[in-house]
């Protein structure tokens, strides 16, 4: 019985409003929505009403009613006529006779309702997979149908809004998918469509003004689009921001969006069901990212769920209301009052989770850690479920969990082994394991500094006694106060590890650093060379980096991170940061601190494009404009902010402030995150505001700021290695930090993230525009590319390639691109694989008809792929496509000829027995075409021989001969005898490769020539040429004629080569030609020698081939002496006008690109039509 179309019975008062009855009986009525499947005024009005009100029901339904009742009940609905009639037939067969036996109509109605409810319940019980709501399915199908989307493009959500087209708002629906923003409106017969890629969006802003109240602005490079009148503008904008952010990350690092498969099977309670699984996945992704940022957790941690509860704080004996967070490896708590208290408990350190039966607060849970710390949570909703969930997560942890003691032992052993040497340098240098460089090389403070340092240590020890020490502590505003005062040197490394979250990654990855060092040992590449260059530039004034101990440790840390993250490798400024980390932390701890800084706290900073720093430069400009408007106007004119932000942000002020003062800023940075650098930057600018306003140029402004920063001192340190050079009064770093927090403490991490998203769009799109300009400029400087492709054609080709690669990467079908070295030209940093090349070759090239365009594309790709790594660069693609699309007849023939000289394995090449080939043979009307086809049939079983004609000929030389040949050096045919001589000389070169270059050298140029083609290669070439004209019977005669001519020429060359073998002569070329002519006249006294340009010869039958056609093979293997040159091949092809017309026909590349895009759209439409149900 059908179960998918039943619905819970609901009352319908006006059964015939906007509905047409199709079938009816005493108890049931099948109806169709008015206007569905028709065109007219009624259809127009109904569709407009449904589009505006979003009440569009399914087009078919079944109602239950009794003869004397005015109320009907909807019992089934469906998208298609076939499905609804299945329900109708089931009702007539199973219920109709039963209903006629009821005496009361009310009893019949009650029976129908109960029966349908049971069918609905049965359908729900048997469905195990989470399905989207019915309304969402309708809109998803409509989205796919209206915008011709493929089945892979899934709708996330849709919103009712108005799109301002000119001055008139169009009410409709905004559709958001992972890769597109779309709008559709249908009002009184007028359609409005808009489709944008997220990768094309440059600006995304919320605005609220008189003209566009509560609107969202979406900008691209070409136009601005306003959407307004949202019912939930906050939710809509948040989702749009998230999707734009995903698109930008795809542009800069080819990240592929993939849904979380774990999410669908996750058990949850009190969670509202989302209409779309993708929407649920994106929400979970956003919540997990905020969760990781809040508690400094590893980047792969996923939030499992949250619950409101109270936390008992023993330091003040109170209960604090807040939220408990649970993930795969952590239990965290954050108070509702900001910064009041927070807790991070790694599950690896959790010993016991139990319910507390008797307590002042009900539903309490007690968590006990391995360090004997207790955490009590009260009034926990669904306490039993939470305890069960924690126990389940604990059971999934590895049995050999890393405890503190074992981790410390492993860390010490690792440090001791690694510090014993780094291979080629410093092998005899040792350092104390697990200790920082400052403990070995730092000067001990004296006098007042020693007293202040001891006082800070006592304050922290007291804090540890009250709030706990290590990861599992109560983090309160008291800890923030101590951090702002400065962390003592003896505790700095430990607290950096805790507050940055680096300790979690180190303890969950024991031995990782050692493996990274060993893997990067003695590795010589671009990052390692840059590291070696910068090693002695890192804090050269500190004694630790004047010895091999510090240099060796810094080398190992930087090389290990370059090995861990090859997408970043090494970036300047990392050496300064790493050197300071090594002063206060052990080698392994410094490595994990560097990981936290580069990958979580300052994402995208340390790469070849320093994208993160450029984004934060824009954020700083906005903050300066909002908080220091007068100063911003001055700095904007001087362009100072762009000059200072990189050096300040990349090194966290370590390169501009004396490091003994800057480490206090690093203390705050690891505690509060990236917002600290913005606070400090604003405080520095405000402190110098008066002086900067008086500056007349950027140099004066930079001098003012440099002098101020270099005079910053540490009020609690007496170890100043730099002396102040500023004439102004020095300022302490503690004062500067206090000013930044008191005046700009309102800046939050969430605020920074929102601003980063805004500027990420502009920065990345700007980098994309710059990359396009560089690629076009680089391609335009290439002699071959500029000869065949214009600038506009290059831009259009690059745009198509970019769309294709984004499509493949976003849907997970594209392979990972090879790493792009920054030293390569721009056109060599982008690559295409075979699949991408084939799609573009078949879509844009002239050889797309017939039966073998894919194989021909594969051969051309193999020709261009010089290093045989299955990738070709963008410039290589431009060269070959320019030659094929815009070259002349000889250019195309040269590509075709050379493509079959490269060794190529094709499993499906032997297919002349295919039905298409057989049909083509049967359709031939000329005898000579039949003979040529008979030749191909006769050699199918002949084994291949090694191609000796290209032995010793470099692949690069072959490609150069195709792309950079000199037409004047090509020998033109003037007579048949000269052709024979050329063939014979070529045959001689087959037997002696050393003489080939001498016999074919051109006195006019040193351009390389194409090698000769052997018999096997020619058969494959001519088979492919035949297939290019699979449906053109009138060309077969020309093909057969030229094919026969080339076969005969190759055999004449073979006969001449045998004459050479029997009678060596002093002048091979001239004597060979004479012997060949005599042989022909002796064996064929009745046949005159062919004349210039005439190839209408009868079948050649020498004494070796007597009794067989000349085109038949002479033995059970390929003829080793058979060969033809490109000049012979070209001359024969030029002898047939139809073939010349085919190979010289050109289609403007702009039209080919337009046709290619149209075919892509039509193909998507056909895919959609086969997978999506029409609405």
JOPEGI-V706685 format. One record per residue. SS is DSSP state (H for helix, E for strand, C for the rest). OMEGA is omega in whole degrees, -180 to 180 (* if undefined). Layout:
BEGIN
ss: [SS	SS]
omega: [OMEGA	OMEGA]
END
This chain:
BEGIN
ss: [C	C	C	C	C	E	E	E	E	E	E	E	C	C	C	C	C	C	E	E	E	E	E	E	C	C	C	E	E	E	E	E	E	C	C	C	C	C	C	C	H	H	H	H	H	H	H	H	H	H	H	H	H	C	C	C	C	C	C	E	E	E	E	E	C	C	C	C	C	C	C	E	E	E	E	E	E	E	C	C	H	H	H	H	H	H	H	H	H	H	H	H	H	H	C	H	H	H	H	C	C	C	C	C	H	H	H	H	H	H	H	H	H	H	H	H	H	H	H	H	H	H	H	H	H	H	C	C	C	C	C	C	C	H	H	H	H	H	H	H	H	H	H	H	H	H	C	C	C	C	C	C	C	C	E	E	E	E	E	E	E	E	E	E	E	C	C	E	E	E	E	E	E	E	E	E	E	C	C	E	E	E	E	E	E	E	E	C	C	E	E	E	E	E	E	E	E	H	H	H	C	C	E	E	E	E	E	C	C	C	C	C	C	C	E	E	E	E	E	C	C	C	C	E	E	E	E	E	C	C	C	C	H	H	H	H	H	H	H	H	H	H	H	H	H	H	H	H	H	H	H	H	H	C	C	C	C	C	C	C	H	H	H	H	C	C	C	C	C	C	C	C	C	C	C	C	H	H	H	H	H	H	H	H	H	H	H	H	H	H	H	H	H	H	H	C	C	C	C	C	C	C	E	E	E	E	E	E	E	E	E	E	E	C	C	C	C	E	E	E	E	E	E	E	E	E	E	C	C	E	E	E	E	E	E	C	C	C	C	C	E	E	E	E	E	E	H	H	H	E	E	E	E	E	E	E	C	C	C	C	C	C	C	E	E	E	E	E	E	C	C	C	C	E	E	E	E	E	C	C	C	C	H	H	H	H	H	H	H	H	H	H	H	H	H	H	C	C	C	C	C	C	C	H	H	H	H	H	H	H	H	H	H	H	H	H	H	H	H	C	C	C	C	C	C	C	C	C	C	C	C	C	C	C	C	C	H	H	H	H	H	C	C	C	C	C	C	H	H	H	H	H	H	H	H	H	H	H	H	H	H	H	H	H	H	H	H	C	C	C	C	C	C	C	E	E	H	H	H	H	H	H	H	H	H	C	C	C	H	H	H	H	H	H	H	H	H	H	H	H	C	H	H	H	H	H	H	H	C	C	C	H	H	H	H	H	H	H	H	H	C	C	C	C	C	H	H	H	H	H	H	H	H	H	H	H	H	C	C	C	C	C	H	H	H	H	C	H	H	H	H	H	H	H	H	H	H	H	H	H	H	H	H	H	C	C	C	C	C	C	C	C	C	H	H	H	H	H	H	H	H	H	H	H	C	C	H	H	H	H	H	H	H	H	H	H	H	H	H	H	H	C	C	C	C	C	C	C	C	C	H	H	H	H	H	H	H	H	H	H	H	H	H	H	H	H	H	C	H	H	H	H	H	H	H	H	H	H	C	C	H	H	H	H	H	H	H	H	H	H	C	C	C	C	C	C	C	C	H	H	H	H	H	H	H	H	H	H	H	H	H	H	C	C	H	H	H	H	H	H	H	H	H	H	H	H	H	C	H	H	H	H	H	C	C	C	C	H	H	H	H	H	H	H	H	H	H	H	H	H	C	C	E	C	C	C	C	C	C	C	C	C	C	C	C	C	C	C	C	C	C	E	H	H	H	H	H	H	H	H	H	H	H	H	C	C	C	C	H	H	H	H	H	H	H	H	H	H	H	H	H	H	H	H	H	H	H	H	H	H	H	H	H	H	H	H	H	H	H	H	C	C	H	H	H	H	H	H	C	C	H	H	H	H	H	H	H	H	H	H	H	H	H	H	H	H	H	H	H	H	C	C	C	C	C	C	C	C	C	C	C	C	C	C	C	H	H	H	C	C	E	E	C	H	H	H	H	H	H	H	H	H	H	H	C	C	C	C	C	C	C	C	H	H	H	H	H	H	H	H	H	H	H	H	C	C	C	C	C	C	C	E	E	H	H	H	H	H	H	H	H	H	H	H	H	H	C	C	H	H	H	H	H	H	H	H	H	H	H	C	C	C	C	C	C	C	C	C	C	C	C	C	C	C	H	H	H	H	H	H	H	H	H	C	C	C	H	H	H	H	H	H	H	H	H	H	H	H	C	C	C	C	E	C	C	C	C	C	C	C	C	C	C	C	H	H	H	H	H	H	H	H	H	C	C	C	H	H	H	C	C	C	C	C	C	H	H	H	H	H	H	H	H	H	H	H	H	H	H	H	H	C	H	H	H	H	H	H	H	C	C	C	C	C	C	C	C	C	C	C	C	C	E	E	H	H	H	H	H	H	H	H	H	H	H	H	H	H	C	C	C	C	H	H	H	H	H	H	H	H	H	H	H	H	H	H	H	H	H	H	H	H	H	H	H	H	H	H	H	H	H	H	C	C	C	C	C	H	H	H	H	H	H	H	H	H	H	H	H	H	H	H	H	C	C	C	C	C	C	C	C	C	C	C	C	C	C	C	C	C	C	C	H	H	H	C	C	C	C	C	C	C	C	C	C	C	E	C	C	C	C	C	E	E	C	H	H	H	H	H	H	H	H	H	C	C	H	H	H	H	H	H	H	H	C	C	C	C	H	H	H	H	H	H	H	H	H	H	H	H	H	H	H	H	H	H	H	H	H	H	H	C	C	C	C]
omega: [178	-177	-172	-173	179	177	177	-175	177	-174	175	-176	-179	-172	-174	180	179	179	178	-179	179	-180	178	171	-173	-173	-176	178	177	-175	176	180	179	178	-179	179	180	176	-179	-177	180	178	-180	-178	-179	179	177	179	180	-179	-178	-175	-176	178	-175	179	174	-171	-179	178	176	179	172	177	177	-174	-174	-178	178	-179	176	-180	175	-176	-180	176	-175	177	-172	179	-178	-178	-177	178	172	176	-179	180	179	179	180	-176	-170	-175	-171	-179	179	-178	-179	180	178	179	-177	178	179	178	178	179	179	179	-180	-179	179	-179	-179	178	178	176	178	179	178	178	179	-178	-177	180	-178	-176	180	-179	175	180	-177	179	179	178	179	-178	176	177	178	179	-180	-177	-175	-174	176	-179	177	-178	-179	-178	-174	176	178	178	179	-175	174	-180	176	176	-177	176	-170	179	-176	176	177	179	-180	-174	177	-179	180	174	-176	-173	-177	166	-176	176	179	177	177	-178	175	175	-179	-180	173	-180	175	180	180	172	177	180	178	-177	180	-179	177	-174	170	178	-180	179	-176	-177	-179	-179	179	-176	177	179	176	-178	170	180	-174	-168	175	-178	-180	175	-177	-180	175	173	178	-174	-180	180	-179	-178	179	179	178	176	-178	-180	177	179	178	-180	-180	178	177	-180	-173	-177	177	176	179	178	178	180	-180	-180	-180	-174	-176	-177	-176	176	-179	177	177	178	180	-177	179	179	-177	175	177	178	177	180	180	176	178	178	180	180	179	179	177	179	180	180	-177	-174	177	-176	180	-172	179	-179	-179	179	-180	180	179	177	177	-179	175	174	176	-180	-175	-178	175	176	179	172	-177	179	-180	-176	178	180	180	175	-173	-174	-175	167	-177	179	176	-179	177	175	-173	175	180	177	174	-177	173	-180	175	180	179	179	-178	-179	-173	172	-174	176	177	-174	-176	-179	180	177	-179	177	-178	178	179	177	180	-179	180	176	177	175	-178	177	-176	177	-175	-179	180	177	-177	-177	-177	179	-180	179	178	-180	178	179	178	179	177	-179	-179	-180	177	-177	180	179	-177	176	-176	-177	-179	179	180	179	180	-180	-179	-180	179	-179	-178	-179	-176	-177	179	178	-180	176	-173	-175	174	-178	-177	-178	178	176	-178	-175	173	-178	178	-180	-179	180	-179	-174	-176	176	-178	179	-179	176	-175	180	179	179	179	179	178	179	178	178	178	179	179	177	177	179	178	-179	-178	-170	-179	-178	-180	-177	-174	179	172	-177	-174	177	177	178	179	178	180	179	-180	177	-180	179	177	-176	-177	-178	-172	-179	-180	-177	173	-180	-178	-173	177	-176	-179	-179	179	-180	180	-177	178	178	-179	179	-177	-178	179	179	180	179	-179	-179	-178	-178	179	178	-178	177	-177	178	-178	177	178	178	179	-179	-174	-175	-175	175	-174	-179	-176	-179	-179	-179	-177	-177	168	179	-179	179	180	-180	-180	179	179	178	-178	-179	-177	178	178	179	176	176	-179	-174	-177	177	175	-178	178	178	176	-174	176	-179	179	180	-178	-180	177	177	-180	179	-173	180	177	-176	-180	178	178	178	-178	173	177	176	-180	-178	-175	-171	-178	-175	178	-175	176	177	-167	172	-173	-178	-176	-176	-178	180	177	177	-180	173	176	178	179	178	178	-180	178	178	-178	-172	179	-172	-179	179	180	179	179	-178	179	178	-179	-178	-177	-175	180	-180	-175	-171	-177	-178	180	-172	-176	-178	-179	178	-177	-178	-176	178	176	-168	179	173	-177	-179	176	174	178	175	-180	-180	179	-179	-173	177	-171	-178	-178	-177	177	177	-179	180	179	179	178	-180	180	180	-179	-174	-177	-180	-179	179	-180	-177	-177	178	-176	179	178	179	179	178	179	-179	-180	179	180	-176	-179	179	179	-178	176	-176	-178	-177	177	-175	180	-180	178	176	-178	178	-177	179	-179	179	-179	178	179	-180	177	178	-180	178	180	179	-178	-179	-178	-177	-175	178	179	178	-178	178	178	178	179	-179	178	179	179	180	179	-177	177	178	-177	-177	-176	177	174	176	178	178	178	178	179	179	-180	179	-180	179	180	179	180	178	178	-174	-178	-178	-178	179	-173	-176	176	179	-180	178	177	179	-180	178	180	179	179	180	-179	179	180	-178	176	179	-178	-179	-175	180	174	-178	-178	178	178	-180	175	-178	-178	179	-177	-179	179	173	-175	-180	178	-178	178	-171	174	174	-175	-178	179	180	-180	180	180	179	-179	-179	-174	-175	-179	-175	-177	-179	179	-172	-174	180	-180	-180	178	177	179	178	178	177	179	178	-176	-177	-173	-176	175	178	180	174	170	-178	-179	179	177	177	179	-177	-174	179	175	179	-176	-174	-174	179	179	-176	-179	177	-177	178	179	177	-179	-179	-176	-178	-178	173	-179	175	-174	-180	179	-176	-176	-176	-177	-175	179	176	-179	180	-179	180	180	177	-180	179	-179	-177	-177	-179	-178	-178	-177	175	178	179	179	179	177	178	-180	180	-175	-176	-176	-174	-177	180	-179	172	-179	-180	-178	-176	179	179	-179	179	-175	177	-180	177	179	180	177	178	178	-171	-171	-176	176	-175	-178	-179	179	-178	178	-179	176	178	179	-179	177	177	178	180	179	179	-178	178	177	179	177	180	177	-179	180	-178	-176	-179	-173	-177	-180	-176	-176	-179	180	179	-176	-175	179	180	-178	179	179	175	-179	-178	179	-172	-179	180	-180	179	178	178	-174	174	179	179	177	-176	176	-179	-174	-176	-177	-175	-176	180	-175	-180	178	179	-179	180	-179	179	179	178	-178	176	-179	179	179	179	174	176	179	180	179	179	178	177	178	-178	-178	-175	177	-179	-178	180	-172	-172	-176	-178	-180	-180	-179	179	-180	179	179	179	180	-177	-180	-175	-178	-176	-178	-175	176	177	178	-179	-176	176	-179	179	180	-178	172	-178	-180	179	176	-178	178	-174	-177	-179	180	175	-179	-177	180	180	-175	-177	-177	177	179	178	-176	-177	-179	177	172	178	178	179	177	179	-179	-179	178	179	179	-179	-179	-176	-178	178	177	180	179	-174	178	179	-178	171	180	-176	178	178	178	178	178	179	179	179	180	178	178	180	180	179	176	180	179	177	180	-178	-179	-176	-177	-180	-180	-179	*]
END
